[in-house]
Amino acid sequence: MSRASKITLAATSLGAIGIVIFVHTAQRSEKAAMHAGVIRDYEQQRLKRERQADFEMQRALEEEYRKVQTVSDGGGPAAQQGGTGR
């Protein structure tokens, strides 16, 4: 083989190896990014469930407190006396 053909063969071989390495690296990083997205989605769902449970608990407590306590509309002294506030 001539010197030029050896150089061409080496250059194309190195180029092909470089492309394969780049593609594998890109695939790994994409896979890691997709996995991080799945983990982030699970975390968001967990937080949503926690917030919903807290909301339900607060709603139940509010209903219980409304049964136990008398709650006014907050009209102030005029509303309690039946006056117009003038």
N, CA, C and O atoms as CSV, one atom per row, in Angstrom:
chain,resi,resn,atom,element,x,y,z
A,1,MET,N,N,0.849,-1.175,0.000
A,1,MET,CA,C,0.000,0.000,0.000
A,1,MET,C,C,0.892,1.235,0.000
A,1,MET,O,O,1.973,1.267,0.588
A,2,SER,N,N,0.391,2.225,-0.676
A,2,SER,CA,C,1.160,3.469,-0.726
A,2,SER,C,C,0.987,4.257,0.571
A,2,SER,O,O,0.100,3.997,1.384
A,3,ARG,N,N,1.861,5.207,0.715
A,3,ARG,CA,C,1.839,6.021,1.931
A,3,ARG,C,C,0.530,6.807,2.029
A,3,ARG,O,O,-0.037,6.906,3.117
A,4,ALA,N,N,0.045,7.358,0.940
A,4,ALA,CA,C,-1.192,8.144,0.920
A,4,ALA,C,C,-2.390,7.273,1.293
A,4,ALA,O,O,-3.276,7.719,2.022
A,5,SER,N,N,-2.424,6.038,0.798
A,5,SER,CA,C,-3.550,5.155,1.118
A,5,SER,C,C,-3.529,4.752,2.589
A,5,SER,O,O,-4.581,4.595,3.208
A,6,LYS,N,N,-2.316,4.584,3.157
A,6,LYS,CA,C,-2.217,4.256,4.585
A,6,LYS,C,C,-2.728,5.421,5.442
A,6,LYS,O,O,-3.439,5.221,6.427
A,7,ILE,N,N,-2.348,6.642,5.043
A,7,ILE,CA,C,-2.796,7.828,5.782
A,7,ILE,C,C,-4.316,7.971,5.672
A,7,ILE,O,O,-4.990,8.281,6.654
A,8,THR,N,N,-4.843,7.744,4.480
A,8,THR,CA,C,-6.289,7.840,4.280
A,8,THR,C,C,-7.017,6.788,5.101
A,8,THR,O,O,-8.027,7.084,5.738
A,9,LEU,N,N,-6.509,5.560,5.089
A,9,LEU,CA,C,-7.127,4.489,5.869
A,9,LEU,C,C,-7.086,4.808,7.360
A,9,LEU,O,O,-8.078,4.606,8.060
A,10,ALA,N,N,-5.964,5.299,7.849
A,10,ALA,CA,C,-5.837,5.641,9.269
A,10,ALA,C,C,-6.773,6.788,9.635
A,10,ALA,O,O,-7.414,6.755,10.685
A,11,ALA,N,N,-6.854,7.801,8.776
A,11,ALA,CA,C,-7.710,8.958,9.058
A,11,ALA,C,C,-9.183,8.559,9.082
A,11,ALA,O,O,-9.929,8.975,9.968
A,12,THR,N,N,-9.599,7.753,8.110
A,12,THR,CA,C,-11.007,7.337,8.090
A,12,THR,C,C,-11.315,6.404,9.257
A,12,THR,O,O,-12.405,6.462,9.827
A,13,SER,N,N,-10.362,5.547,9.614
A,13,SER,CA,C,-10.575,4.655,10.762
A,13,SER,C,C,-10.709,5.463,12.049
A,13,SER,O,O,-11.616,5.219,12.844
A,14,LEU,N,N,-9.812,6.421,12.257
A,14,LEU,CA,C,-9.889,7.271,13.449
A,14,LEU,C,C,-11.178,8.091,13.452
A,14,LEU,O,O,-11.802,8.269,14.498
A,15,GLY,N,N,-11.569,8.583,12.293
A,15,GLY,CA,C,-12.826,9.340,12.196
A,15,GLY,C,C,-14.020,8.476,12.560
A,15,GLY,O,O,-14.909,8.917,13.288
A,16,ALA,N,N,-14.047,7.241,12.055
A,16,ALA,CA,C,-15.156,6.334,12.358
A,16,ALA,C,C,-15.184,5.991,13.841
A,16,ALA,O,O,-16.250,5.970,14.456
A,17,ILE,N,N,-14.019,5.723,14.415
A,17,ILE,CA,C,-13.946,5.417,15.851
A,17,ILE,C,C,-14.413,6.626,16.666
A,17,ILE,O,O,-15.140,6.471,17.648
A,18,GLY,N,N,-13.997,7.822,16.261
A,18,GLY,CA,C,-14.426,9.041,16.955
A,18,GLY,C,C,-15.931,9.230,16.896
A,18,GLY,O,O,-16.554,9.611,17.888
A,19,ILE,N,N,-16.519,8.964,15.732
A,19,ILE,CA,C,-17.972,9.095,15.585
A,19,ILE,C,C,-18.696,8.087,16.467
A,19,ILE,O,O,-19.681,8.430,17.120
A,20,VAL,N,N,-18.215,6.846,16.492
A,20,VAL,CA,C,-18.846,5.814,17.323
A,20,VAL,C,C,-18.773,6.201,18.798
A,20,VAL,O,O,-19.754,6.066,19.528
A,21,ILE,N,N,-17.615,6.681,19.233
A,21,ILE,CA,C,-17.467,7.095,20.636
A,21,ILE,C,C,-18.408,8.259,20.944
A,21,ILE,O,O,-19.052,8.279,21.993
A,22,PHE,N,N,-18.488,9.231,20.027
A,22,PHE,CA,C,-19.377,10.373,20.237
A,22,PHE,C,C,-20.836,9.931,20.338
A,22,PHE,O,O,-21.569,10.398,21.209
A,23,VAL,N,N,-21.254,9.034,19.451
A,23,VAL,CA,C,-22.647,8.570,19.460
A,23,VAL,C,C,-22.959,7.836,20.758
A,23,VAL,O,O,-24.019,8.051,21.347
A,24,HIS,N,N,-22.062,6.981,21.208
A,24,HIS,CA,C,-22.294,6.253,22.460
A,24,HIS,C,C,-22.362,7.212,23.649
A,24,HIS,O,O,-23.195,7.044,24.540
A,25,THR,N,N,-21.492,8.209,23.658
A,25,THR,CA,C,-21.514,9.199,24.741
A,25,THR,C,C,-22.822,9.986,24.721
A,25,THR,O,O,-23.417,10.236,25.769
A,26,ALA,N,N,-23.265,10.374,23.528
A,26,ALA,CA,C,-24.521,11.115,23.408
A,26,ALA,C,C,-25.700,10.257,23.870
A,26,ALA,O,O,-26.605,10.758,24.535
A,27,GLN,N,N,-25.696,8.971,23.523
A,27,GLN,CA,C,-26.775,8.081,23.956
A,27,GLN,C,C,-26.801,7.943,25.471
A,27,GLN,O,O,-27.872,7.946,26.078
A,28,ARG,N,N,-25.643,7.822,26.074
A,28,ARG,CA,C,-25.590,7.710,27.540
A,28,ARG,C,C,-26.138,8.968,28.204
A,28,ARG,O,O,-26.907,8.888,29.163
A,29,SER,N,N,-25.738,10.132,27.688
A,29,SER,CA,C,-26.214,11.377,28.306
A,29,SER,C,C,-27.719,11.550,28.103
A,29,SER,O,O,-28.405,12.031,29.005
A,30,GLU,N,N,-28.245,11.167,26.940
A,30,GLU,CA,C,-29.687,11.242,26.708
A,30,GLU,C,C,-30.436,10.285,27.629
A,30,GLU,O,O,-31.492,10.626,28.161
A,31,LYS,N,N,-29.891,9.097,27.814
A,31,LYS,CA,C,-30.524,8.125,28.706
A,31,LYS,C,C,-30.544,8.654,30.137
A,31,LYS,O,O,-31.546,8.517,30.839
A,32,ALA,N,N,-29.438,9.257,30.567
A,32,ALA,CA,C,-29.382,9.822,31.924
A,32,ALA,C,C,-30.378,10.968,32.067
A,32,ALA,O,O,-31.023,11.100,33.107
A,33,ALA,N,N,-30.507,11.796,31.033
A,33,ALA,CA,C,-31.455,12.912,31.085
A,33,ALA,C,C,-32.890,12.400,31.146
A,33,ALA,O,O,-33.710,12.947,31.883
A,34,MET,N,N,-33.198,11.362,30.385
A,34,MET,CA,C,-34.551,10.794,30.423
A,34,MET,C,C,-34.831,10.181,31.785
A,34,MET,O,O,-35.939,10.314,32.305
A,35,HIS,N,N,-33.855,9.520,32.363
A,35,HIS,CA,C,-34.032,8.924,33.688
A,35,HIS,C,C,-34.250,10.010,34.734
A,35,HIS,O,O,-35.077,9.855,35.633
A,36,ALA,N,N,-33.513,11.103,34.619
A,36,ALA,CA,C,-33.700,12.222,35.551
A,36,ALA,C,C,-35.103,12.799,35.405
A,36,ALA,O,O,-35.701,13.219,36.396
A,37,GLY,N,N,-35.634,12.828,34.194
A,37,GLY,CA,C,-37.007,13.300,33.982
A,37,GLY,C,C,-38.024,12.409,34.658
A,37,GLY,O,O,-38.999,12.897,35.230
A,38,VAL,N,N,-37.807,11.103,34.599
A,38,VAL,CA,C,-38.715,10.163,35.257
A,38,VAL,C,C,-38.670,10.362,36.767
A,38,VAL,O,O,-39.707,10.376,37.431
A,39,ILE,N,N,-37.474,10.515,37.301
A,39,ILE,CA,C,-37.333,10.736,38.746
A,39,ILE,C,C,-38.015,12.044,39.143
A,39,ILE,O,O,-38.688,12.106,40.172
A,40,ARG,N,N,-37.845,13.083,38.333
A,40,ARG,CA,C,-38.481,14.372,38.616
A,40,ARG,C,C,-40.007,14.237,38.580
A,40,ARG,O,O,-40.696,14.821,39.417
A,41,ASP,N,N,-40.540,13.477,37.623
A,41,ASP,CA,C,-41.986,13.263,37.552
A,41,ASP,C,C,-42.500,12.529,38.783
A,41,ASP,O,O,-43.539,12.895,39.332
A,42,TYR,N,N,-41.782,11.498,39.222
A,42,TYR,CA,C,-42.188,10.776,40.431
A,42,TYR,C,C,-42.198,11.706,41.641
A,42,TYR,O,O,-43.099,11.641,42.477
A,43,GLU,N,N,-41.198,12.563,41.725
A,43,GLU,CA,C,-41.123,13.500,42.853
A,43,GLU,C,C,-42.291,14.487,42.811
A,43,GLU,O,O,-42.886,14.787,43.845
A,44,GLN,N,N,-42.619,14.989,41.621
A,44,GLN,CA,C,-43.749,15.906,41.499
A,44,GLN,C,C,-45.057,15.224,41.877
A,44,GLN,O,O,-45.902,15.828,42.538
A,45,GLN,N,N,-45.231,13.971,41.466
A,45,GLN,CA,C,-46.439,13.232,41.832
A,45,GLN,C,C,-46.504,13.005,43.333
A,45,GLN,O,O,-47.580,13.095,43.925
A,46,ARG,N,N,-45.367,12.713,43.958
A,46,ARG,CA,C,-45.337,12.503,45.402
A,46,ARG,C,C,-45.718,13.788,46.132
A,46,ARG,O,O,-46.512,13.761,47.073
A,47,LEU,N,N,-45.149,14.914,45.696
A,47,LEU,CA,C,-45.480,16.191,46.318
A,47,LEU,C,C,-46.955,16.533,46.133
A,47,LEU,O,O,-47.594,17.059,47.044
A,48,LYS,N,N,-47.489,16.237,44.961
A,48,LYS,CA,C,-48.904,16.506,44.709
A,48,LYS,C,C,-49.783,15.672,45.633
A,48,LYS,O,O,-50.770,16.173,46.170
A,49,ARG,N,N,-49.429,14.401,45.821
A,49,ARG,CA,C,-50.203,13.545,46.734
A,49,ARG,C,C,-50.107,14.054,48.166
A,49,ARG,O,O,-51.100,14.049,48.893
A,50,GLU,N,N,-48.911,14.497,48.579
A,50,GLU,CA,C,-48.751,15.032,49.936
A,50,GLU,C,C,-49.595,16.284,50.129
A,50,GLU,O,O,-50.268,16.436,51.149
A,51,ARG,N,N,-49.557,17.175,49.153
A,51,ARG,CA,C,-50.344,18.411,49.260
A,51,ARG,C,C,-51.836,18.111,49.286
A,51,ARG,O,O,-52.587,18.745,50.028
A,52,GLN,N,N,-52.267,17.150,48.479
A,52,GLN,CA,C,-53.682,16.782,48.463
A,52,GLN,C,C,-54.089,16.191,49.806
A,52,GLN,O,O,-55.173,16.489,50.307
A,53,ALA,N,N,-53.239,15.361,50.393
A,53,ALA,CA,C,-53.539,14.777,51.704
A,53,ALA,C,C,-53.608,15.868,52.765
A,53,ALA,O,O,-54.491,15.839,53.622
A,54,ASP,N,N,-52.685,16.835,52.718
A,54,ASP,CA,C,-52.727,17.954,53.663
A,54,ASP,C,C,-54.007,18.765,53.487
A,54,ASP,O,O,-54.634,19.173,54.465
A,55,PHE,N,N,-54.384,18.993,52.243
A,55,PHE,CA,C,-55.603,19.751,51.971
A,55,PHE,C,C,-56.824,19.025,52.523
A,55,PHE,O,O,-57.685,19.642,53.150
A,56,GLU,N,N,-56.900,17.721,52.292
A,56,GLU,CA,C,-58.029,16.936,52.808
A,56,GLU,C,C,-58.060,16.968,54.330
A,56,GLU,O,O,-59.131,17.074,54.926
A,57,MET,N,N,-56.894,16.877,54.964
A,57,MET,CA,C,-56.838,16.911,56.417
A,57,MET,C,C,-57.300,18.277,56.928
A,57,MET,O,O,-58.049,18.355,57.902
A,58,GLN,N,N,-56.856,19.351,56.273
A,58,GLN,CA,C,-57.280,20.688,56.679
A,58,GLN,C,C,-58.785,20.870,56.487
A,58,GLN,O,O,-59.447,21.500,57.313
A,59,ARG,N,N,-59.317,20.327,55.411
A,59,ARG,CA,C,-60.758,20.414,55.174
A,59,ARG,C,C,-61.528,19.673,56.267
A,59,ARG,O,O,-62.530,20.178,56.774
A,60,ALA,N,N,-61.063,18.482,56.629
A,60,ALA,CA,C,-61.724,17.710,57.685
A,60,ALA,C,C,-61.639,18.442,59.022
A,60,ALA,O,O,-62.617,18.482,59.769
A,61,LEU,N,N,-60.484,19.018,59.328
A,61,LEU,CA,C,-60.341,19.780,60.573
A,61,LEU,C,C,-61.261,20.997,60.578
A,61,LEU,O,O,-61.872,21.313,61.598
A,62,GLU,N,N,-61.358,21.669,59.451
A,62,GLU,CA,C,-62.236,22.834,59.372
A,62,GLU,C,C,-63.689,22.438,59.623
A,62,GLU,O,O,-64.402,23.120,60.359
A,63,GLU,N,N,-64.128,21.342,59.015
A,63,GLU,CA,C,-65.498,20.878,59.234
A,63,GLU,C,C,-65.720,20.519,60.699
A,63,GLU,O,O,-66.760,20.840,61.273
A,64,GLU,N,N,-64.738,19.854,61.299
A,64,GLU,CA,C,-64.856,19.484,62.710
A,64,GLU,C,C,-64.926,20.729,63.586
A,64,GLU,O,O,-65.746,20.795,64.501
A,65,TYR,N,N,-64.079,21.710,63.317
A,65,TYR,CA,C,-64.080,22.935,64.113
A,65,TYR,C,C,-65.369,23.726,63.913
A,65,TYR,O,O,-65.866,24.348,64.852
A,66,ARG,N,N,-65.909,23.708,62.710
A,66,ARG,CA,C,-67.171,24.415,62.468
A,66,ARG,C,C,-68.313,23.768,63.248
A,66,ARG,O,O,-69.237,24.459,63.677
A,67,LYS,N,N,-68.259,22.460,63.433
A,67,LYS,CA,C,-69.283,21.775,64.225
A,67,LYS,C,C,-69.153,22.142,65.694
A,67,LYS,O,O,-70.156,22.322,66.385
A,68,VAL,N,N,-67.912,22.255,66.176
A,68,VAL,CA,C,-67.665,22.504,67.593
A,68,VAL,C,C,-67.846,23.985,67.929
A,68,VAL,O,O,-68.411,24.314,68.972
A,69,GLN,N,N,-67.381,24.865,67.072
A,69,GLN,CA,C,-67.392,26.293,67.359
A,69,GLN,C,C,-68.463,26.991,66.530
A,69,GLN,O,O,-68.817,26.547,65.438
A,70,THR,N,N,-68.972,28.098,67.078
A,70,THR,CA,C,-69.870,28.925,66.286
A,70,THR,C,C,-69.010,29.908,65.509
A,70,THR,O,O,-68.122,30.552,66.068
A,71,VAL,N,N,-69.277,30.013,64.240
A,71,VAL,CA,C,-68.482,30.869,63.375
A,71,VAL,C,C,-69.376,31.986,62.869
A,71,VAL,O,O,-70.414,31.730,62.259
A,72,SER,N,N,-68.972,33.233,63.121
A,72,SER,CA,C,-69.741,34.369,62.620
A,72,SER,C,C,-69.222,34.749,61.239
A,72,SER,O,O,-68.160,34.301,60.807
A,73,ASP,N,N,-69.993,35.579,60.566
A,73,ASP,CA,C,-69.590,36.024,59.236
A,73,ASP,C,C,-68.542,37.116,59.295
A,73,ASP,O,O,-68.024,37.531,58.258
A,74,GLY,N,N,-68.219,37.590,60.492
A,74,GLY,CA,C,-67.190,38.613,60.627
A,74,GLY,C,C,-67.690,39.997,60.271
A,74,GLY,O,O,-66.924,40.828,59.784
A,75,GLY,N,N,-68.974,40.255,60.509
A,75,GLY,CA,C,-69.562,41.545,60.169
A,75,GLY,C,C,-69.170,42.656,61.112
A,75,GLY,O,O,-69.441,43.819,60.814
A,76,GLY,N,N,-68.556,42.363,62.213
A,76,GLY,CA,C,-68.142,43.389,63.157
A,76,GLY,C,C,-69.234,43.694,64.172
A,76,GLY,O,O,-70.255,43.007,64.203
A,77,PRO,N,N,-69.035,44.717,65.005
A,77,PRO,CA,C,-69.991,45.042,66.065
A,77,PRO,C,C,-71.353,45.456,65.527
A,77,PRO,O,O,-72.367,45.141,66.150
A,78,ALA,N,N,-71.415,46.144,64.403
A,78,ALA,CA,C,-72.699,46.581,63.859
A,78,ALA,C,C,-73.544,45.389,63.442
A,78,ALA,O,O,-74.761,45.397,63.626
A,79,ALA,N,N,-72.924,44.383,62.892
A,79,ALA,CA,C,-73.667,43.200,62.470
A,79,ALA,C,C,-74.179,42.433,63.672
A,79,ALA,O,O,-75.250,41.830,63.604
A,80,GLN,N,N,-73.436,42.442,64.777
A,80,GLN,CA,C,-73.861,41.716,65.971
A,80,GLN,C,C,-75.017,42.428,66.660
A,80,GLN,O,O,-75.863,41.767,67.262
A,81,GLN,N,N,-75.080,43.769,66.590
A,81,GLN,CA,C,-76.132,44.537,67.241
A,81,GLN,C,C,-77.348,44.686,66.341
A,81,GLN,O,O,-78.404,45.128,66.792
A,82,GLY,N,N,-77.209,44.326,65.090
A,82,GLY,CA,C,-78.330,44.457,64.173
A,82,GLY,C,C,-78.446,45.848,63.591
A,82,GLY,O,O,-79.428,46.144,62.909
A,83,GLY,N,N,-77.490,46.697,63.834
A,83,GLY,CA,C,-77.524,48.066,63.341
A,83,GLY,C,C,-76.940,48.178,61.949
A,83,GLY,O,O,-76.452,47.210,61.367
A,84,THR,N,N,-77.008,49.401,61.437
A,84,THR,CA,C,-76.474,49.642,60.097
A,84,THR,C,C,-75.036,50.112,60.135
A,84,THR,O,O,-74.387,50.199,59.093
A,85,GLY,N,N,-74.531,50.415,61.311
A,85,GLY,CA,C,-73.150,50.827,61.439
A,85,GLY,C,C,-72.956,52.316,61.315
A,85,GLY,O,O,-71.825,52.783,61.179
A,86,ARG,N,N,-74.073,53.100,61.362
A,86,ARG,CA,C,-73.952,54.560,61.238
A,86,ARG,C,C,-74.006,55.239,62.544
A,86,ARG,O,O,-73.918,56.465,62.606
